[in-house]
Amino acid sequence: MKKIIVPILFFILSATAGKAQTVIPAQYQELVKKLVASLPKENKSTNKDPEKQTESLIDFAKSMLGIPYRYATSNPKVGFDCSGFVSYVFSNFGFKVPRSSREFSYTGTETTLENAKVGDVLIFTGSNSRIRRIGHVGIIYSIDENGIKFIHASSGKAHGVTITDFNGHYKNRFMKVVSIL
């Protein structure tokens, strides 16, 4: 609907601007810019093969290895927290995903670890696995005979974007996996 409103608004504004005037007044230009900016982004990945899409997403995520951890941040120039990193990666491919790790629980389609695939989002408790409240997310990076590896922004030892084995520590914290792709 917004895609229809913008051209109509533009037409009305240009029609009322007068025949002699060829430039839309600055205040209306700003209004049109704001309206266009608020339109939802087109999903850039609609025509891609799912395997290529997943590969591109993982390659993009991997390009950010080593960017430092920074709480409540989703800017590669400054750093990422876990959900900021996951959100930034998926948003780059046109997906509307939450900014909060807790909200990822309600995004996508829940699946099982046995059916999980590369590109799915792992959801964990915070650092205390006894408190069963969502507090961390990461993207499945690889699945092979050695198990699952995931890429995430860690506040732990790596203190930045890193690739980690889905081992005992993270298995204890695991809550669910969701598929967004």
PyMOL commands that set and color helices and strands:
alter all, ss='L'
color gray80, all
select helices_A, chain A and resi 2-16+26-37+50-62+82-92+102-106+168-173
alter helices_A, ss='H'
color red, helices_A
select strands_A, chain A and resi 74-75+79-80+109-111+121-125+134-144+147-154+160-165+174-179
alter strands_A, ss='S'
color yellow, strands_A
deselect
rebuild
show_as cartoon
